[in-house]
Amino acid sequence: MLAMTRLWLAIKAFFQLGPQKSIHYARYRLAKRIGLYRLLHPLDGREHGNVGALQAPFNPPSVARYRELYAHNAPALLEEANAIAAGQVRLFGGHPRSLNLDPGIDLTHWTDYDSGQFEGQDIKDIWEPARFGWATTLARAYALSGDERYPAAFWDYFEAFNAANPPNRGPNWASAQEVALRLIAWLFTFTLIAGSEATTPERKIA
């Protein structure tokens, strides 16, 4: 029964994706199965080395423009940013919960994580805080208020994430989509806090 279910899913995926995408996916699965990605992306590896100090990818609006854009919602924005800086975040639009960026499991190579459920935990509960979507709230609050607590909180969380999720190790590296979402949030946030006291030269090249 399980074999028939997998065969049916494979046939369904082939017709939905088309031949070219199906071939690309099959190559990915084969490379993952034979351990090629373990060789190309070693644990804790930084394959491309140091690329120099990070530069803001675009010019942010002026503080005056931000105050104009968010004047109607400034109290709510600052209240949410204060909660995040204090370690509380709303995930999936729910009630505030502790902001935890540590997966809380033994970390192995990202190719070991191939299921939405593992060790009795839904992987979305690990992925959602690690997307750093909440960090954009800190960035917008800083652009609006100039309060240095917000960029300082971001960098504390950034460093905590990197300490708990070394490169290529753990479920937060298992999905290219998740990595891309995190990178987008980081770049947006960095652009708005690039001039803050907390954004030191050392952190720009971390």
SULBEL-V159925 format. One record per residue. N is the residue number from 1. PHI is phi in whole degrees, -180 to 180 (999 if undefined). Layout:
N_PHI / N_PHI
This chain:
1_999 / 2_-63 / 3_-64 / 4_-66 / 5_-63 / 6_-65 / 7_-63 / 8_-63 / 9_-64 / 10_-65 / 11_-64 / 12_-62 / 13_-64 / 14_-60 / 15_-73 / 16_-79 / 17_-85 / 18_92 / 19_-60 / 20_-65 / 21_-68 / 22_-65 / 23_-66 / 24_-61 / 25_-67 / 26_-62 / 27_-64 / 28_-62 / 29_-64 / 30_-66 / 31_-62 / 32_-68 / 33_-66 / 34_-86 / 35_87 / 36_-63 / 37_-69 / 38_-66 / 39_-78 / 40_-75 / 41_-129 / 42_-68 / 43_-56 / 44_62 / 45_-82 / 46_-124 / 47_-61 / 48_-101 / 49_69 / 50_-80 / 51_-103 / 52_92 / 53_-68 / 54_-69 / 55_-116 / 56_-62 / 57_-75 / 58_-153 / 59_-87 / 60_-75 / 61_-62 / 62_-69 / 63_-59 / 64_-61 / 65_-68 / 66_-64 / 67_-65 / 68_-67 / 69_-69 / 70_-111 / 71_-57 / 72_-71 / 73_-124 / 74_-58 / 75_-59 / 76_-68 / 77_-63 / 78_-68 / 79_-63 / 80_-66 / 81_-64 / 82_-63 / 83_-65 / 84_-64 / 85_-61 / 86_-89 / 87_99 / 88_-117 / 89_-142 / 90_-96 / 91_-110 / 92_58 / 93_73 / 94_-93 / 95_-73 / 96_-59 / 97_-142 / 98_-63 / 99_-84 / 100_-121 / 101_-105 / 102_-96 / 103_-58 / 104_75 / 105_-135 / 106_-68 / 107_-94 / 108_-126 / 109_-61 / 110_-59 / 111_-70 / 112_-80 / 113_-104 / 114_-133 / 115_-140 / 116_-70 / 117_-124 / 118_-157 / 119_51 / 120_74 / 121_-122 / 122_-77 / 123_-65 / 124_-62 / 125_-70 / 126_-89 / 127_-69 / 128_-59 / 129_-64 / 130_-77 / 131_-74 / 132_63 / 133_-61 / 134_-66 / 135_-66 / 136_-66 / 137_-67 / 138_-62 / 139_-65 / 140_-67 / 141_-65 / 142_-67 / 143_-61 / 144_-80 / 145_-111 / 146_75 / 147_-75 / 148_-71 / 149_-63 / 150_-72 / 151_-65 / 152_-62 / 153_-66 / 154_-59 / 155_-67 / 156_-63 / 157_-68 / 158_-58 / 159_-69 / 160_-66 / 161_-63 / 162_-64 / 163_-69 / 164_-88 / 165_-135 / 166_-58 / 167_-51 / 168_69 / 169_-120 / 170_101 / 171_-67 / 172_-75 / 173_-113 / 174_-82 / 175_-127 / 176_-62 / 177_-64 / 178_-64 / 179_-62 / 180_-65 / 181_-62 / 182_-65 / 183_-64 / 184_-60 / 185_-63 / 186_-62 / 187_-66 / 188_-61 / 189_-63 / 190_-60 / 191_-58 / 192_-84 / 193_-111 / 194_-58 / 195_-94 / 196_-79 / 197_-65 / 198_-73 / 199_-86 / 200_-80 / 201_-56 / 202_-64 / 203_-72 / 204_-69 / 205_-114 / 206_-66
